[in-house]
Structure formats: C-alpha cells, structure tokens
Amino acid sequence: MKLVKCDLNNCNVNVANSIRKEFELETFHGTNKLIDDYLKDNYQSIIVILYDGMGKKILDDINNIDYFKDNLKEVITSVHPATTTASTTSMQTGLFPAEHNWLGWDTYIPELKRSVTLYRNTYKDTDISCDIPVGKTYMPYKTIVEEINEKGKYKAIELFPFGENPYMDIDDMFKKIIEYSSDKAKKYIYAYYTDPDNLLHEFGNNSKEVIDCIKMLNDKSKEYIEKLENSLVIITSDHGHTDIEYYYLEDYPDVQDLLENETSLEPRFCSFHVKK
C-alpha cells in the first residue's frame, strides 16, 4: 500500500479556491495554477463534476475509458482526512477540514455527547432525527454557490441526487447541467454524483460492478460534455479507494472495555474516546 499525504498546495482546497478567485470571492488558501490558466479564457460556464471515490489508482486499472484518460490534466491529492464528508465540504467551500470541522460521516458533537451522521442529521447507527440541524448549528459554513448567489453578480447552482431539487440519474444530472449552462450569464455549476463510491465500498476496486460504473461514467461524460458550449468542465473526485482487510472491534473486548462511548468519524479513519 502506498502512503499518500495531503499536498497542501495541490489538493481539493486549491481547486475550490481557484473557483472562488474566478467569481471574485475571498480566497482562503492558494489556488490551482493549472485551473487558473484555463480560467483566463473567460468561459461562460464553469462546471465542476465530482464523482465520489473515483481516484486515479482506480482509473489506472481499467481499460476502455479513453475519455477520462485522454483528458487527464493533473493529479491532485485529497484533503486529510480523505473522507467524503471532509473532502466534499472542502470542495464546496475552499476550507480545509480543520477549518470547517466536517471531518467524517459520523462526527462526535461534544455539546450533545453523541455522534451524529451529519449529512442525514441522525444519531449514529439510528434513524432517529436530531432535534436541530446539528452540522449547520455547531459547525456552520457557506458554500461557494451560496456566496456567489448572495453577491448577485454571477449565478451558481448545486446539483445533488438528494435534497430539495434532486436529479434522478446520471442522464438527468447532465441534462440539468446543459439546461443551466445555456443561460448567457456567467455561472458556476457544481454537480455531485454518489458513485463509484457506493459500489467501491460494497464490492471493492476491481469488481465488475465498479468497472462497469466507471465505463458508464466515462461514456456519459463524453456524450454530454461534447454538447456544451463555452464551458470549462472540471471532473474531479473527493478521494480514492484502496482495498483493505477489515478488523472488527467487537472481536477485541479488552480494547472495547477501554472506550467511554461509541467510535466516530469513519471506520477507515476512526476516532476513539478513551476512558480517563
């Protein structure tokens, strides 16, 4: 297994700050120089498409995805911790995880003395909803899209498969991108797609399910992006994946006895609350 460390000058945060700079928002950290150069061409639409979990290592092992491989311009690292919650929030804001504090799927909230699944706003491992929007209450942040729209000079929109205005599938996502990009105003579009991450967690890197998914994403990206006009499209990911061996905490009662409460963050980046 290769050890990959976050490159503070060449990671998701720098990509996000290039977007911030382009839309005349305050920059929090350095920008990505390659993207800065592309942005000099004054595109009408700046589009970021984030395919969850689609790291370069996975692409390297798959054949017949020429659109992705032929258009690969640069390799960046994820932030640390390299979790979906931490990294996508960094991509949406331009902040490092230590600044926005959305560190993992299940984050321990000291004020509640419990771990909360932030994106679902439920207590960890339950379907019980929290009484308040926990993440936005204790760790509030504004997205780049929100800031652009608040200033009013440009337009911006986020596309997710969930929430108030979800897209139905990959085709619907791209159709919405094309629809929004046709407006002559300068705009920023951020689109998030949940796969191949879901499949990677369930089936592993070299599974048929994952390979078929990435080939589909390659083909759909080519099909729809070629229909866009005067647009810069940045396809990226929040993190990659490595197949690992699992260890189950319940198999180690002597360790469990030392813990004050449940673990938090992520199984692959675990936080333990140890008794005094």
N, C-alpha and C positions, 0 to 999 in steps of 0.2 A: 504494500500500500504506500503510495506517495504522499508525503506530507505537504499540504498546500496551505500557505499562510496568506492572510488578507494583505493585499498590496494597497496601502492607504492612498496611493496616488493613481491607482488603476483598478478601481472596483466599481460596483454599482453606484456608490455615492457620487463618484466623479461624473458618471453618465448623467445622473439626475441633476447635478449642478450645471452641466452644460445646457440642459433644458431650462433651468432657472435663469441662467445668464441670457439665453436667447429671448426669453419672454420678459426680460427686464425686471426680474425678481432679485432680491438679495441672495448672493451666493454664500453658502456656509463653509464650503471647502473647495479644493481645486477642481477644475473641470477636466474632461477627457479631451485631449488635444486633437485626436482624430475626428471626433464628432464636431468639435469647434470648427475644424476646417470644412467639413461638409456643410455646416450651417451658414457658412459665408455665401452660399449660393441662393440664399433668400427664398426658401421653399414656402409655398402657401400652407402646407400641412406638415407638421412634424408628428410622426406616429411611432409610438413605442409599443411593441407587442412582446409580452413576457410569457414565454412557455415555461411553466413551472417544472423545475427539475431537469431541464434539458441542457446539461453541461457538455463541454467539448469532448470529454472522455467517452461519453455515450455515442456522440456523433461519429467519433473516430472508428468505432467498432461496427458501424452499419454501412452497408453498400447501397447504391442506387438512391442516394439523397443529394444529387448533384447541385440542386438549387441552394441548399444550405451550405454545402462545402465550397462551391464556386464563389459564393458571396460572403464567405468568412473574411472579415477585415482585421479583426483584432481579438485577442483573448484577454479577458479580464478575470479577476477573482471575485468571489462573493465577499460579503462583509463577514464579520465574526460576531456572534455565532452564525453559521451558514444555515439558518433555518428559514422556512418560508415566511413566518411571521416577522422575523427581524429584517430579512433582506427585502421583501416586497415593501415594507414600510419605509425602508431607506430609499428604495427606488421611487416611492411616491412623494418623498419629502426632500431628499438630499441630505438627510441627517444620518449619522452613524447610530447603531443600536444603543450605545451608551448615552446618546442624547435623546432619542425618542422613547427608549425603555421598553419597547415591544420586543422582548427577547426570544420568546418561544411560544409554541402552541398553547401550553398551559403555564401561565405565569402566576407566581405566588404574589398575592397582594397583602402586604403587612397589615394594612388597615382592616382587612376582612379576616385575616389569619386563615385564608384559604387560597387554593389555586383556582384560577378562572381560565376557561378556554376563551381567549379574548375575542376571536372572530365570531364565535357563536354567542358570546355573553352568557355562558352557562358555567356552573361549577364543574370542576374537572370530573370526568367519567360519569356525568349525570346529564339528564335532560332538564334539569331544574334551572330556570332562567334567573339571572340576578335581578335584584330589585331596581338597580340603576345601570346605565351603560358604563360598566366598570372601566374599560380601557380609556374611553374619552373623558371619564371623570378624574381618574388618578394619573393618567399619562396622556393628556390631550396633545394633539398636533394638528396642523393644517397641511393638506396635500398641495402639491404644485397646482393641480387642477383647481382646487378651491381658491388659492391665492390669485391665479390668473383671472378667474371669473370675478373675484372681489374687486380687482383693479379695473376691470372693464374694458381695457384697451384691446385685448385679444379674447378669443374664445377657447374653451377647453372642456373636455368630457372624458369620463372614465367608463370603460365597458367591462362588466363582470358577468359571470353566469349566475349570479345571485344578487339580492338586493332589490331596490325599488324598480329598476328598469332593466331586468336581466336579458341577455341574449339566450337563444335556445340551444344553439350548437355552433360548431366552427363556421359553417356557412353563414349563419345569421350574424355571427360576430363580424365577419369580413364584409357582409352586406351593409351593416351599420357603419363600419369604418368608411366604406366607399360613399355612403349617403352623407355622412357628416363632413367628409373631406371635400365634397363637391361645392360646399359653400365657399364663396370667393374670399371670405375673411381669413386672416391668418389665424391658425388654430393649433392646439395641441391635443392629440388623442392618445390616451393610454388604455391599452386593452390587455386584460389578464386572462390566461387560459389554464385550467387546472391540470391538464395532462402535459407531458407524460408522468408527472409526479405521482398521481394516484396509482397508476399502473406499476410504476417502479417500486413503490412501497409494497405492493401486493405480490408482484411476480418477479422482480429483480431485473438487473440491467440487460441481460442477453435473452430475455424471454421473447417469444413470438409476439405476445401482446404489445410489448414496448416497441419492438422493431416495426410492427405494423402501424402503430400510432405515429411514430416519428416519420415514417414514409408518407403517411396521410398528411401530416402537418407540412412536410416538405412540398407535397404536390398542391395542397390547398393554398399555401403561401405563394407559390409561383403563379397559380391560376389567378388569384385575386389581386396580388400586388401589381402585376403587369397591367391591370385595368386602371390603376391610379395615375393621376396627372399632377405634376408639380408638387410631389410629395417626397419627403425623406422618411424611409421606414427603417427603424432600428429594431431588429429582432434580437432579444437577449433572454437571459434566464436569471433566476434568483439564486440558484445553487446547482451543484451537480449531485451525483449519486455514486456510492461505492457499495458493492455487496459485502455484507459483513456476517459474522456469526453472532447470534443472539445469546445473551445471558439473562436469566430470569431471577429477579431479586428475591422472589419467594423461595427460591432454592437455597438461599443463604440467610436463614433465620438469625444467625449471630450478627449479621450486618443490619437486618431489619430491626432488631431489638435496639439498635443504637439511634434509630431515627425518631425524631419528635413528631413528624407528620408525614404526609404523602410526598413523593418526589414531585418535581415540577420541571418546567421548560419543555424538554423533548427527551424521548428515550435515548437518542443518539447524542444528546448534549444535556446531561441530567444534572439537576440541582438537588442536593441532599440537605435536609435540615436536621442537623445532628443535635442530640440532647446535650445539655451542658454537663 
